[in-house]
Amino acid sequence: MAVVLSLFWEGLAPEQYDAARESVRWEEEVPEGLLLHVAWYEEGALQVTDVWDDQAHFERFFADRLAPALKEVGISGEPESRCLPLHRRFVAPGVSGAA
């Protein structure tokens, strides 16, 4: 079952997010099961919403790729996170691409 993953990471700077993104290269080497990733900053906190095919896909991505990259670029701590079943997904016609 598809899931929505929400992350709230207080104090994680945009430069740190970009360093992790560049290290993991998830836009160039899309993780299996990832359907959507959006990230933004509000009041000094990184906020992320992802949609995954299922929670197991995210957990594999985190263990195999993301956690090692976070350590490599010097990011410690953990975000507040929630993973909930997706009820419905709609993508407007003509929407595609990244960044």
C-alpha positions in Angstrom: 0.0 0.0 0.0 1.3 3.5 -0.9 2.4 5.7 2.0 2.9 9.3 2.7 6.1 10.1 4.6 6.3 13.5 6.3 9.5 14.8 7.9 10.1 17.9 10.0 13.8 18.5 10.8 14.5 21.5 13.0 17.8 23.3 12.4 18.8 21.4 9.3 20.2 24.1 6.9 19.5 24.2 3.2 23.2 23.7 2.5 23.1 20.4 4.5 20.0 19.2 2.6 21.7 20.1 -0.7 24.9 18.2 0.4 22.9 15.1 1.3 21.0 15.4 -2.0 24.2 15.6 -4.0 25.7 12.7 -2.1 22.7 10.4 -2.5 21.9 11.5 -6.0 18.2 10.5 -5.6 17.2 12.7 -8.5 19.7 11.0 -10.9 19.4 7.5 -9.4 15.7 7.4 -8.3 15.2 5.0 -5.4 13.0 2.1 -6.2 9.5 2.8 -4.9 9.8 6.6 -4.7 6.9 8.3 -6.4 7.2 12.0 -5.2 9.5 14.1 -3.1 9.0 17.7 -2.2 11.0 19.7 0.3 10.7 23.3 1.7 11.9 25.4 4.6 9.7 27.1 7.1 10.8 28.8 10.3 14.3 27.2 10.2 13.1 23.7 9.7 13.3 21.4 6.7 10.0 19.9 5.8 9.6 17.0 3.4 6.7 15.1 2.0 7.3 11.9 0.1 5.0 9.4 -1.5 6.4 5.8 -1.7 5.0 2.6 -3.1 5.2 1.2 0.5 7.0 1.8 3.8 9.5 -1.0 3.1 10.9 0.8 0.0 11.6 3.9 2.1 13.2 1.9 4.8 15.5 0.2 2.3 16.4 3.5 0.8 17.1 5.0 4.2 19.3 2.1 5.4 21.2 1.6 2.1 21.7 5.1 0.8 20.4 8.0 2.9 21.7 7.1 6.4 25.3 6.6 5.1 25.1 9.9 3.1 23.9 11.8 6.1 26.8 10.5 8.2 29.2 11.3 5.3 28.2 14.9 5.1 28.2 15.4 8.9 24.4 15.5 9.6 23.5 14.1 12.9 20.2 13.7 14.8 16.9 12.6 13.4 13.8 14.4 12.1 10.3 14.1 13.5 8.6 11.7 11.0 5.3 10.1 10.2 4.4 7.5 7.7 0.8 7.0 6.9 -1.3 5.1 4.3 -2.1 7.1 1.3 -5.8 7.6 0.7 -5.7 9.2 -2.7 -3.2 10.6 -5.2 -3.9 13.1 -8.0 -1.3 14.4 -10.5 -2.6 17.2 -12.7 -2.4 16.5 -16.4 0.8 17.6 -18.0 2.8 17.7 -14.8 6.1 15.9 -15.0 9.8 16.5 -14.4 11.9 17.4 -11.4 13.3 20.4 -9.7 
